Amino acid sequence: MIKNNIKDFKKEERKIKREMERFQNLTGYTDLDDWQEFMNKNWEKRNKNKHNIKPVGTVKKVYAKEIMSYKDGLELEGSYLDEDYYKHKAKENNIKNWLINFDCDVYIKKNGKDKLLFVFRKKVVSEKLMKLGIENFRKVAKQKKINRGAYSGKLDRKKMPRYVGEWYHPGTFMTRYYSSVSGKLGKTTISNMSPSNIVGYYDRPDRNLKGKGSNLRKTQFLRDFPIRWIMGREYLKELFRIYKNLYEDLPGDNPYKLQMKDACVAKNACISNTCFSTATVNYSSRSAMHIDKKNKDGGIAVLSVIEDHINPNTYDSSYLGLPQYGICVNVRHGDIIVCDNRELWHGNTEYIQKKEKIYDMGEKYKNGKIIKLTDPEIVNKWYFNRFSVVAYMRDDIVSNILKNKGKCLNQIDSLGVQIGGKFKSLKYFRKLIDKGYSIEYVLNKLEQVID
Ligand SMILES: [Fe+2]
């Protein structure tokens, strides 16, 4: 037992060293605390000057026309609508601006009043912060998830992991299945795989803890990669700054102010001082038509795109399509769209490949490693350089806190269980890093345990 622990600690020590080297290469700093202090000051400065932001009401106003009800949108759930669908609808309904590719605030008329549908700005996110975003979230975004439901489309054998055999009572988006290895019927359901994952905080207990976990917890990424999280969240803070600068002076109904109230309730489950609890990160995934049911009612999600500089597989199209209004939005590198994605049906149009060949990824010219594409990545077109993120507040995070009268807040630092007792688990060291302790301090602690 002790031997195994020492082995684990040694492994952890190597990992911390490796991750700290990445940190130093990316930031030029050797100390997490110093760097965070510098970043916070920088954030304050940018926030104060509304750096690079044209607030709502200062750009072109566009009126959208409803061509399909929310209810009719249900029939499209899980389907893939191509660019041609929207071109055709635009002709049929005489929609002039079917493809939005400029700064604008888009409104609809509801009961004679203007209602803000979404806000779109081109090239507003800082290049430096996007670099931190992609370098730290690339790997987690590329992990294939099997629980995305309608987002990943109607059940498709090509998009299933190899261990899935015969389906058992399949629905449209989810099914139980027999294992192709053991032949046994599995207890869990599965949807198509998609390169899409979540970072930040989550509202369901960890399944591995068999009912003992907390319903308010960190996602796995935060537990396993705290240093990457500290760096990557600066990018999410930038998205929040832009959202704040766009909306804070908006008179009347203001979703930002509403969301800030929720953020006060769920303070410990928010990403730094933002009003986001969670961010979905996607890599070259094409979403089928869906709505994001888990977002806070009345709240707003911020969506942005980074085109990955180490991936030569460029694309056209992959617009964000909004079929209720027959509109597509061309969200590209550094652009931002703010909308209520709980009310708006949305999905991506097809990727149009710009080059003839499909390339592996990697920093070839800087001695970097080549990241080979896998067969499922090629078959399912998960190789384009489009990284997208959606930052939002999860409805159940706020309601779990209210239901528990704030009690579960103390448990949030672990993935489901409290750290305690004499034995110092690896999680303890990750927690130290998360709190901003220096690498020397953490390694020193590790050495003490190994001794
Ligand atoms: Fe979505």
Residues whose N, C-alpha, C, O or C-beta is under 5 A from the ligand:
A	BS01	LIG	D292 N341
